[in-house]
Amino acid sequence: MKFRWNLQSILGLTLVVVAAASLALDAAGIIQIWMLREPVTQDAINTLDLLNSALDTTAQGLSIVKTSLKSVTDSLGALESTVASAAATIDQASTTVGSLSSIVGKNLSGTIDSALGALDAVENTARTVDDFLAGVSKLPFVNINYNPEQSLSASVSAVTEKLAQVPTSLSSLETNLGESGNSLDKVGGDARALSSSLGQVQDELQKLVDVIAQYQTQVAAFQGTIQNLRANIVTIMWGIALFLTFILLWLAVTMLMTLFKGLAWMGFNFHLFQTQDKSLAK
């Protein structure tokens, strides 16, 4: 067979070069897929384990925040009862003014200061939890939407601001107790206002406890998704490797057919093509 350069043979040579290069790339791709499968799988396992550990830490932080908020709520509830009881007895006996002044000046102020300090720590922890959950919700394979109307740290901050106003009421009440022992009506009114403020703050704190419970549920859902991925990551990576291998093998078959077609255009007719030509000639 004498090879001649013409348009068909040039096109055939182009097909042969492209097909051969594609087959080489397919072979390299398949080798890389199976070489990288195990290290990629191990990296994914390590990442999921680290993420699960971080979620455990977050869950523990939420539990601590919830416990702190419950403690503050219970303390404020006891204070509210004390102030309300004292306000009810002010109208009956002026002798209670001295004891109420002691409660306001020492016990209540100290408890409010402690509660504010605890809420500051809770707010810092809540901010960390918000940032972490927002980051986790953006990760692939974690199909959980985290977009609360108000972040946990913002809710804690709002309660802190309300509780921070209580010392002003305490100061006013203590001043009235010291300067006007006989003005029991004024003192009683201040005490009732303080009791009302404490009750409102207590209600807000209870709502925060409920919000914390919702956060704990969401973190548990995150952990469930991560743990499910961790349990099936090996199977998933095998599936991905097999799927990519199938795609590359399919492309290789296509390129192999293109290679034979290019050789045929160049004049290198194989038995398969000769048989087809003879059958067509008949």
C-alpha positions in Angstrom: 0.0 0.0 0.0 1.4 3.4 -1.1 0.6 6.2 1.3 -0.5 9.4 -0.3 -0.9 12.8 1.3 -4.4 14.2 0.7 -7.1 15.9 2.7 -8.5 12.6 4.0 -5.1 11.3 5.1 -4.3 14.6 6.8 -7.6 14.5 8.7 -6.9 10.8 9.5 -3.5 11.7 10.9 -5.1 14.4 13.1 -7.6 12.0 14.4 -4.8 9.4 15.2 -2.8 12.0 17.1 -5.7 13.4 19.1 -7.0 9.9 19.9 -3.6 8.6 21.0 -3.1 11.7 23.2 -6.6 11.2 24.7 -5.9 7.5 25.4 -2.7 8.4 27.2 -4.5 11.0 29.3 -7.3 8.6 30.1 -4.8 6.0 31.2 -3.0 8.5 33.4 -6.3 9.7 34.8 -7.4 6.2 35.8 -4.0 5.5 37.5 -4.2 8.8 39.4 -7.8 8.1 40.5 -6.8 4.8 42.1 -3.6 6.2 43.5 -5.3 9.1 45.2 -8.4 7.2 46.3 -6.9 6.0 49.6 -5.2 9.2 50.7 -8.2 11.3 49.8 -10.4 8.9 51.7 -8.2 9.2 54.8 -8.1 13.0 54.6 -11.9 13.0 54.4 -12.1 10.7 57.4 -9.7 12.9 59.4 -11.7 16.0 58.5 -15.0 14.4 59.5 -13.5 13.2 62.8 -12.2 16.7 63.5 -15.5 18.3 62.6 -17.4 15.8 64.8 -15.0 16.6 67.7 -15.6 20.3 67.2 -19.4 19.6 67.3 -18.9 17.7 70.6 -17.1 20.7 72.0 -19.9 23.0 70.8 -22.5 20.8 72.4 -20.6 20.8 75.7 -20.4 24.6 75.5 -24.1 24.9 74.9 -24.7 22.7 77.9 -22.6 24.9 80.1 -24.4 28.0 78.8 -27.8 26.4 79.4 -26.8 25.5 83.0 -25.5 29.0 83.6 -28.7 30.6 82.3 -30.8 28.3 84.4 -28.8 29.2 87.5 -29.2 32.9 86.8 -32.9 32.4 86.1 -33.4 30.6 89.4 -31.5 33.3 91.3 -33.6 36.1 89.8 -36.7 34.1 90.6 -35.8 33.9 94.2 -34.9 37.6 94.3 -38.2 38.5 92.7 -40.1 36.6 95.3 -38.1 38.3 98.1 -38.7 41.8 96.8 -42.4 41.1 96.1 -42.9 39.8 99.6 -41.1 42.7 101.1 -43.1 45.2 99.0 -46.3 43.5 100.3 -45.3 44.0 103.9 -44.0 47.5 103.6 -47.6 48.9 104.0 -48.1 47.1 107.3 -44.9 47.8 109.2 -42.2 50.4 108.9 -39.8 48.1 110.8 -39.3 46.1 107.6 -37.6 49.2 105.9 -34.3 48.5 107.6 -34.2 44.9 106.6 -35.2 45.7 103.0 -32.5 48.3 102.8 -30.0 45.7 103.8 -31.4 43.3 101.2 -31.2 46.0 98.4 -27.8 47.4 99.4 -26.0 44.1 99.8 -27.8 40.9 98.7 -29.6 42.2 95.6 -26.8 44.3 94.3 -24.3 41.5 94.8 -26.6 39.0 93.1 -27.2 41.3 90.1 -23.5 41.9 89.7 -22.8 38.2 89.7 -25.6 37.6 87.2 -24.2 40.3 84.9 -20.7 38.7 85.1 -22.2 35.3 84.3 -24.1 36.7 81.3 -20.9 38.3 80.0 -19.2 34.9 79.9 -22.3 33.4 78.4 -22.4 36.0 75.6 -18.7 35.3 74.7 -19.4 31.6 74.5 -22.6 32.2 72.6 -20.7 34.3 70.0 -18.2 31.5 69.5 -21.1 29.0 69.0 -22.8 31.3 66.5 -19.6 31.7 64.4 -18.9 28.0 64.5 -22.5 26.9 63.5 -22.6 29.5 60.7 -19.3 28.1 59.4 -20.4 24.4 59.7 -23.7 25.1 57.8 -21.7 26.2 54.7 -19.7 23.0 54.5 -20.5 20.5 51.6 -22.5 17.3 52.5 -23.9 19.1 55.6 -27.4 19.8 54.3 -28.5 21.9 57.3 -29.6 25.5 57.1 -28.4 27.8 59.9 -29.9 31.3 59.6 -31.7 32.3 62.8 -33.6 35.5 63.0 -31.6 36.6 66.0 -28.2 35.0 66.9 -27.8 33.4 70.3 -25.1 36.0 71.3 -27.5 38.9 70.3 -30.3 37.4 72.5 -27.9 37.1 75.4 -26.8 40.7 74.9 -30.4 41.9 74.9 -31.0 40.2 78.2 -27.8 41.6 79.6 -28.9 45.2 78.7 -32.2 44.7 80.4 -30.6 43.3 83.5 -28.0 46.1 83.5 -30.9 48.6 84.1 -31.9 46.9 87.3 -29.1 48.4 89.4 -30.5 51.8 88.7 -33.8 50.7 90.2 -31.9 49.3 93.1 -30.0 52.5 93.7 -33.2 54.5 93.6 -34.9 52.1 96.1 -31.9 52.2 98.4 -31.8 56.0 98.4 -35.5 56.2 99.2 -35.0 53.7 102.0 -32.1 55.7 103.5 -33.6 59.2 103.2 -37.3 58.6 103.7 -38.0 55.8 106.1 -41.5 57.2 106.6 -42.4 57.4 102.9 -43.5 53.8 102.8 -45.8 54.3 99.8 -42.9 55.5 97.6 -40.7 52.7 98.9 -43.4 50.1 98.2 -43.9 51.4 94.7 -40.2 51.2 94.0 -40.1 47.7 95.4 -43.0 46.6 93.2 -41.3 48.2 90.1 -38.1 46.3 90.9 -40.0 43.1 91.3 -41.6 43.6 87.9 -38.3 44.3 86.3 -36.8 41.2 87.8 -39.8 39.2 86.6 -39.3 40.5 83.0 -35.6 39.6 83.0 -36.4 36.2 84.4 -38.9 35.6 81.6 -36.3 36.7 79.0 -33.8 34.3 80.5 -36.2 31.4 80.4 -36.8 32.1 76.7 -33.0 32.0 76.2 -32.9 28.6 77.9 -35.5 27.4 75.3 -33.4 28.9 72.5 -30.3 27.0 73.9 -32.3 23.8 73.7 -33.1 24.5 70.1 -29.4 25.1 69.4 -28.6 21.8 71.1 -31.1 20.0 68.8 -29.5 21.7 65.7 -26.0 20.7 66.8 -27.2 17.1 67.4 -28.6 17.1 63.8 -25.2 18.4 62.5 -23.5 15.6 64.3 -25.9 13.0 62.9 -25.1 14.1 59.4 -21.4 14.1 60.0 -21.4 10.7 61.7 -23.5 9.3 58.8 -20.9 10.6 56.3 -18.1 9.2 58.4 -19.7 5.8 58.5 -20.2 5.7 54.7 -17.2 7.7 53.5 -15.2 4.7 52.3 -18.2 3.4 50.3 -18.7 6.9 48.9 -15.1 7.3 47.8 -15.2 3.8 46.2 -18.3 4.8 44.3 -16.7 8.1 43.1 -13.6 6.3 42.0 -15.6 3.6 40.1 -17.8 6.2 38.5 -14.8 8.3 37.3 -13.1 5.2 36.0 -16.2 4.2 34.1 -16.3 7.7 32.5 -12.6 7.5 31.5 -12.9 4.0 30.1 -15.9 5.1 28.1 -13.9 8.0 26.7 -11.0 5.6 26.0 -13.3 3.3 23.9 -14.5 6.3 22.0 -11.0 7.5 21.4 -10.0 3.9 20.4 -12.7 3.9 17.7 -11.5 7.4 16.6 -8.0 6.1 16.4 -9.0 3.2 14.1 -11.1 5.6 12.0 -8.1 7.9 11.6 -5.9 5.0 10.5 -8.5 3.9 8.0 -8.6 7.4 6.5 -4.8 7.2 6.2 -5.2 4.0 4.2 -4.3 1.5 6.9 -7.4 -0.7 6.4 -7.8 -3.5 8.9 -9.7 -6.7 8.5 -12.8 -5.2 10.1 -12.9 -2.4 7.7 -12.1 -4.7 4.7 -15.0 -7.0 5.6 -17.4 -4.0 5.9 -16.2 -2.7 2.5 -16.7 -6.0 0.8 -20.2 -6.4 2.3 -21.0 -2.9 1.0 -19.6 -3.7 -2.4 -21.9 -6.7 -2.7 
